[in-house]
Amino acid sequence: MDAPAGSTPILKGSCFCGTITFGIFAPPILSAYCHCTNCQRLTACPFVHTLHFKERDFAWTWPREEPATSVLDYYENPLKPYKRRFRCKKCGVAIASYNANTGQYSVWGAGLERGPDGEILNWEVAKPTAHQFYGTRMLDVNDDLGKWEGYEGRSSMMK
């Protein structure tokens, strides 16, 4: 998907080497720390900061001298074939995923653009509001965010 003409992204991000870049043009539908077993296994981390956006609000933004297939690869989860996880062919970093059932893209907070101090730019837009799938956590997180069995507001809050 290309960037909307004349629009300025409110969030930007990239893979580690900067070959693949993206822009986000509206606030996230969801921004949470995900503790689900799929995220754990796909990232080899105990949890990940995930942000979900409508398809129309996400765009690949790198200069397109070469076809996308020369720099962008993907993995389709055989358990969820409607989900496609994109990664950079150069550095191997997972950059975004697309869910065909919901028409949404997801990106991970660690890939968002940072300022010279290392802080994520426009953090107020990106910051997580909850922990989701907390029942399968690998470690306890002591913060003030709600802990949910599944998605925030669509599942039971954990005690």
N, C-alpha and C positions, 0 to 999 in steps of 0.2 A: 504494500500500500504506500502511495506517495503522500508527502506532506500536503495539507490543504493550502491552496494558493493564497499567498499574502498572510499566512498565519505564522505566529511566533510560538514555539513550544514553551510550555510552562515548566517542563522537565526535559532534560536531555540525558543520554547515557551512551555507553559504548562497551565493547569487549575490552579485555586487558590491553591488547596491542593497539586499539583504536581503529582497526580496519572496518569494523561494523559499528555504525552509529544509528541512533534512533531518537525520535522526538515524541513527546506526549503533549497533547493539545487541550486536555481537560483534566480536572481532578480525578483521582482514582475512584472507581466504584468500591474498591476494597483495598486496604493497606493494613497488613497484619503480619505477625511472626507466625509462620506455618511450621507445625511440628508433625505433619503427617508422614507416614512411612515412605510414601513415594518421594517427597522432597528430601527426606533424610538419605534415601538410597541414591537418588539422582545427583545429589550435591556432595555426598559424603560428609555432611555437617549435621549437627543435632537439630537445627532449625534454620529457616531462611526468611528474610524479609521479602514478602511477595506483594506486588501491587497489580491490581487488575483494572483493565481499561476496555471500553467499547472499541470495536475494530476501527471505527471512524476516527477515534482520538489517538491512534497509534500510527507512526510512519517510520519506515526505514529512511535514513537521511544521508548515507554515505554517497560520495560522488560515484556515479555509475559508469566508469570507463569500461568495466568488464561486466559480463553477465553475473547476476546474483549467484548462480550456481558455482562460479569460480571462487567465491569467498565465503559463501554461506552454506552450511550443511544442516541437516535436521535428523532427529530421531523420533520415530513414532512408537509410543509405548504400546506393546502388544496387548496389554490388559485394558488400555483405553485408546483405541486406534483413532479416536476423534481428537486426540491431543498430539500436537507436533511441537517438539522442543528444538529451537534453532540454536546453532553454535557457529562460532567463527572457525573457518578451516585453517587459519594461520596460527592462532594461539590456543584454540580448542575450548574457549570459554563459552558456556551456555549464556545466551544473551536475552532470549525471550521465548515464550511459548504461545501457541495459539490453540484455542479450544473451539472446534467447529460446532459443537452443540450449543455453546452460549454466544458465539460470535465475539469472543473477548481475547485480547492479548494479555499476557502477564509478563512483567519484568521483575528483576530482583534488585532490591535497594542498593546492594553493594556495587552494582554497575552504573548507578546514577552519577552524573557530573558533580565534581567536587571543586571547591575553591582552593586557594593556595594554602589555607590552614587545614585542609583535609576534610572539612565539613561538607556534607551534601548540600548543594545549592537548592534553595526553595524547600528546605526541610519541613516547613509548616504544611506544605501541600503533600509531601511524601510520608510523613511520619506515621508509624503504625498506630492503630487504635485498639488492637487486641492481640491475643495469642489464640490461634485456632488449632484444632485437633490436639489440644493439650494433653489429652488422655494417653497419647502415644509419645509423649516427650521423653527425651533421653536425659534431661537434667531439669531441675527446678529453676524457675526464673522468679526472682523476688523484685517485682515492680508493681506499679499501680494499675496496669492494664488488665482488663477482664480476661479470664481464661475460659475458653469455650470447648465443648466436646467436638464440635464441627465448625461450621462457619459462624461468625459473629452475627447474632440476631436471628439465626435460622436453626439454632441447636440449643442445647441446655448449657447454661453457664455452670462451670465447675465450682465446687465449694472449697 
